[in-house]
Amino acid sequence: MNDRPAIRVLNDSPLDGATNMARDEALMTLVGRGTSPPTLRLYQWQVPTISLGYFQRYADYERLPAPAGELPVVRRQTGGGAILHDLELTYSLTLPMEHALLAGGPHRLYEIAHDAVIACFQSLDIRPEYSGFTDDSGAAKGPFFCFERRHKLDVLLEDGKIAGSAQRRTQEAVLQHGSIIVDSRFAQQAVGQTHLPYQETIKQLRELFVQHLGQQTNQMLDRGTWTDGERQAAQELIAKYASDEWTRRT
């Protein structure tokens, strides 16, 4: 019998960028305090939106030409390059610092999530592989878009990246979130493309990712709901992520 505490699964409807980022931060805070359980959140974006890495310069976004340069923009808690969120499923995995899945070091959690991503696509007869190569991109350097950067644990389909993740660590918790690309409508962000039907594939990925992450981790993943306290904490953070003070901070 598996006596490890279950990871709760939250399936969100598509939301705007500020709300998506606020919900991730609220979970990171409350999971760290021990008032919320370890949580896997699956979500999408109401409209195509660019998220800047924590250390990226807002001026780099301002120089981005149309059409991508005309999209809404938010800033993440995590580092790395910008992501144009569109035809994708986004996940966030929030764990308390003492959780057993963190015992293998920070890269182990990337590997666990990306093993699950690869297994998901294999179930859909798509055969992605690990990049196996890390370039010299840093927290604030490298191509503007994250999907043009390379880490050895990125997931590629042919030469295009279809999954990448980033982390934010506090003393109490780890937030890891990432994008799982299905297709692309914006040539400015070079990504891998599965050419699978988007809506149907998203429904399948929501089920398959839970299934395969459970297998990869030997954890119980139980579907749950937001508590009133979590919703309130997230609501209070929306103004932060919608503000110029946060978005233009560098």
C-alpha positions as CSV (number, residue, x, y, z in Angstrom):
1,M,0.0,0.0,0.0
2,N,1.2,3.5,-0.8
3,D,1.3,5.5,2.4
4,R,2.6,8.7,0.8
5,P,0.3,11.7,1.0
6,A,-1.8,12.2,-2.1
7,I,-1.1,15.0,-4.6
8,R,-4.3,16.9,-5.2
9,V,-5.2,17.6,-8.9
10,L,-6.9,20.9,-9.8
11,N,-8.3,21.2,-13.3
12,D,-8.9,24.9,-14.1
13,S,-10.8,26.4,-17.0
14,P,-8.9,28.8,-19.3
15,L,-8.1,32.0,-17.4
16,D,-6.3,35.3,-18.1
17,G,-2.6,35.7,-17.5
18,A,-2.8,37.6,-14.2
19,T,-5.2,35.1,-12.7
20,N,-3.1,32.1,-13.8
21,M,0.0,33.6,-12.2
22,A,-1.8,34.6,-9.0
23,R,-3.2,31.1,-8.6
24,D,0.2,29.6,-8.9
25,E,1.7,31.9,-6.3
26,A,-1.2,31.4,-3.9
27,L,-0.6,27.7,-4.1
28,M,3.1,28.1,-3.5
29,T,2.5,30.1,-0.4
30,L,-0.3,28.0,1.1
31,V,1.4,24.6,0.3
32,G,4.5,26.0,1.9
33,R,2.6,26.9,5.1
34,G,1.1,23.4,5.2
35,T,-2.5,24.7,4.9
36,S,-2.9,23.3,1.4
37,P,-1.8,19.8,0.2
38,P,0.8,19.1,-2.5
39,T,-1.0,20.1,-5.7
40,L,-0.9,19.5,-9.5
41,R,-2.7,22.3,-11.3
42,L,-3.6,22.0,-15.0
43,Y,-4.7,25.1,-16.9
44,Q,-4.9,27.0,-20.1
45,W,-5.0,30.7,-21.2
46,Q,-8.1,32.6,-22.3
47,V,-6.2,34.4,-25.0
48,P,-2.7,34.1,-26.4
49,T,-0.4,35.6,-23.7
50,I,3.3,36.2,-23.2
51,S,4.8,35.4,-19.9
52,L,8.2,37.0,-19.1
53,G,10.7,35.2,-17.0
54,Y,11.3,36.8,-13.6
55,F,14.7,38.4,-14.6
56,Q,13.8,39.4,-18.2
57,R,13.8,43.0,-19.2
58,Y,10.4,44.4,-20.1
59,A,12.2,46.5,-22.8
60,D,12.9,43.2,-24.7
61,Y,9.1,42.6,-24.9
62,E,8.6,46.2,-26.1
63,R,10.9,45.5,-29.0
64,L,9.0,42.4,-30.1
65,P,7.2,43.1,-33.4
66,A,3.6,42.3,-34.2
67,P,1.7,40.1,-33.9
68,A,3.4,38.7,-30.8
69,G,4.4,42.1,-29.6
70,E,0.7,43.1,-29.4
71,L,-0.3,40.3,-27.1
72,P,-1.0,40.7,-23.4
73,V,2.0,40.2,-21.2
74,V,2.5,39.0,-17.6
75,R,5.6,38.3,-15.5
76,R,6.2,34.9,-13.9
77,Q,7.7,34.0,-10.6
78,T,10.1,31.7,-12.4
79,G,13.1,32.5,-14.4
80,G,14.1,31.7,-18.0
81,G,12.9,33.1,-21.3
82,A,9.5,34.3,-22.3
83,I,6.8,31.9,-23.3
84,L,4.0,32.6,-25.8
85,H,1.1,30.6,-24.2
86,D,-1.4,29.6,-26.8
87,L,-2.2,26.1,-28.1
88,E,-0.8,24.3,-25.0
89,L,-1.6,22.7,-21.7
90,T,0.2,24.3,-18.8
91,Y,0.9,22.5,-15.5
92,S,2.1,23.6,-12.1
93,L,3.3,21.2,-9.5
94,T,3.6,22.7,-6.0
95,L,5.3,20.7,-3.2
96,P,6.4,21.4,0.4
97,M,10.2,21.5,0.7
98,E,10.3,18.3,2.7
99,H,8.3,16.3,0.0
100,A,9.9,13.0,-1.0
101,L,9.9,14.0,-4.7
102,L,12.4,16.7,-4.0
103,A,15.0,14.4,-2.5
104,G,16.8,13.9,-5.8
105,G,17.7,17.6,-6.3
106,P,16.0,20.3,-8.5
107,H,16.6,18.6,-11.8
108,R,15.0,15.4,-10.7
109,L,11.6,17.1,-10.6
110,Y,12.1,18.3,-14.2
111,E,12.9,14.8,-15.2
112,I,9.8,13.3,-13.5
113,A,7.5,15.8,-15.1
114,H,9.1,15.4,-18.5
115,D,9.1,11.6,-18.4
116,A,5.3,12.0,-17.9
117,V,5.1,14.4,-20.9
118,I,7.0,12.0,-23.1
119,A,4.7,9.1,-22.0
120,C,1.6,11.2,-22.7
121,F,2.6,11.8,-26.3
122,Q,3.7,8.2,-26.8
123,S,0.1,7.3,-25.9
124,L,-1.0,9.6,-28.7
125,D,1.5,8.0,-31.2
126,I,3.9,10.9,-31.0
127,R,7.6,10.2,-30.3
128,P,9.3,13.1,-28.6
129,E,12.8,12.8,-27.0
130,Y,15.0,14.6,-24.5
131,S,17.2,17.4,-25.9
132,G,20.3,16.0,-24.3
133,F,22.0,19.3,-24.8
134,T,22.3,22.4,-22.6
135,D,23.2,25.8,-24.2
136,D,24.7,28.8,-22.5
137,S,21.4,30.6,-21.8
138,G,21.2,32.0,-18.3
139,A,18.6,33.6,-16.1
140,A,18.7,36.9,-18.1
141,K,20.5,36.0,-21.3
142,G,19.8,33.9,-24.4
143,P,17.0,34.1,-27.0
144,F,13.9,36.1,-25.9
145,F,11.7,33.0,-26.1
146,C,12.3,30.1,-23.8
147,F,11.4,27.6,-26.5
148,E,14.5,28.7,-28.5
149,R,16.7,27.9,-25.5
150,R,17.9,24.4,-24.8
151,H,18.4,22.4,-21.6
152,K,19.3,18.7,-21.7
153,L,15.9,17.9,-20.0
154,D,13.8,19.8,-22.5
155,V,11.4,17.7,-24.6
156,L,11.8,17.9,-28.4
157,L,9.8,16.7,-31.3
158,E,12.3,16.5,-34.2
159,D,14.2,19.8,-33.7
160,G,11.4,21.7,-32.0
161,K,10.8,22.0,-28.3
162,I,7.4,20.9,-27.1
163,A,7.9,20.9,-23.3
164,G,10.0,22.9,-20.9
165,S,9.7,23.8,-17.2
166,A,10.9,26.2,-14.7
167,Q,11.0,26.4,-10.9
168,R,10.7,28.9,-8.1
169,R,12.0,27.7,-4.7
170,T,11.3,29.3,-1.3
171,Q,12.3,28.1,2.1
172,E,9.0,26.3,2.4
173,A,7.9,25.1,-1.1
174,V,8.8,24.5,-4.7
175,L,6.6,25.6,-7.6
176,Q,7.5,24.0,-10.9
177,H,5.4,24.9,-13.9
178,G,5.8,24.3,-17.6
179,S,4.2,24.3,-21.0
180,I,3.2,21.3,-23.0
181,I,2.8,22.4,-26.6
182,V,0.2,20.9,-29.0
183,D,0.5,23.3,-31.9
184,S,1.4,26.9,-32.8
185,R,-0.2,29.9,-34.5
186,F,2.8,32.3,-34.0
187,A,5.9,31.7,-36.1
188,Q,7.8,34.1,-33.9
189,Q,8.1,31.5,-31.2
190,A,9.7,28.5,-32.7
191,V,8.3,25.3,-31.2
192,G,7.6,21.7,-32.1
193,Q,4.2,20.9,-33.4
194,T,2.2,17.7,-33.1
195,H,-0.5,18.7,-35.7
196,L,-3.0,16.9,-33.5
197,P,-6.5,18.3,-33.1
198,Y,-6.1,20.9,-30.3
199,Q,-9.3,20.6,-28.2
200,E,-9.5,16.9,-28.3
201,T,-5.8,16.6,-27.5
202,I,-6.0,18.9,-24.5
203,K,-8.7,16.8,-23.0
204,Q,-6.6,13.7,-23.5
205,L,-3.5,15.4,-22.1
206,R,-5.4,16.5,-18.9
207,E,-6.2,12.8,-18.3
208,L,-2.9,11.3,-19.5
209,F,-0.6,13.7,-17.6
210,V,-2.3,12.8,-14.3
211,Q,-2.1,9.1,-15.1
212,H,1.6,9.1,-16.2
213,L,2.7,11.5,-13.4
214,G,1.2,9.1,-10.9
215,Q,3.0,6.2,-12.5
216,Q,6.3,8.1,-12.6
217,T,6.1,9.1,-8.9
218,N,4.3,6.2,-7.3
219,Q,2.0,8.8,-5.8
220,M,-1.8,8.9,-5.5
221,L,-3.2,11.8,-7.5
222,D,-6.7,12.7,-6.4
223,R,-8.9,15.2,-8.1
224,G,-9.9,18.0,-5.8
225,T,-11.3,21.5,-5.7
226,W,-10.1,25.0,-4.6
227,T,-10.8,25.9,-1.1
228,D,-12.4,29.3,-0.2
229,G,-9.1,30.3,1.4
230,E,-7.1,29.5,-1.7
231,R,-9.5,31.4,-3.9
232,Q,-9.3,34.4,-1.7
233,A,-5.5,34.3,-1.6
234,A,-5.3,34.1,-5.3
235,Q,-7.9,36.9,-5.8
236,E,-5.8,39.2,-3.6
237,L,-2.7,38.6,-5.9
238,I,-4.4,39.3,-9.2
239,A,-3.8,43.0,-8.9
240,K,-0.1,42.4,-8.4
241,Y,0.3,40.4,-11.7
242,A,-1.9,42.9,-13.6
243,S,0.2,45.9,-12.4
244,D,2.8,47.8,-14.4
245,E,4.9,47.8,-11.2
246,W,5.3,44.0,-11.3
247,T,5.3,43.5,-15.1
248,R,7.8,46.3,-15.9
249,R,10.0,45.7,-12.9
250,T,13.2,45.2,-14.9
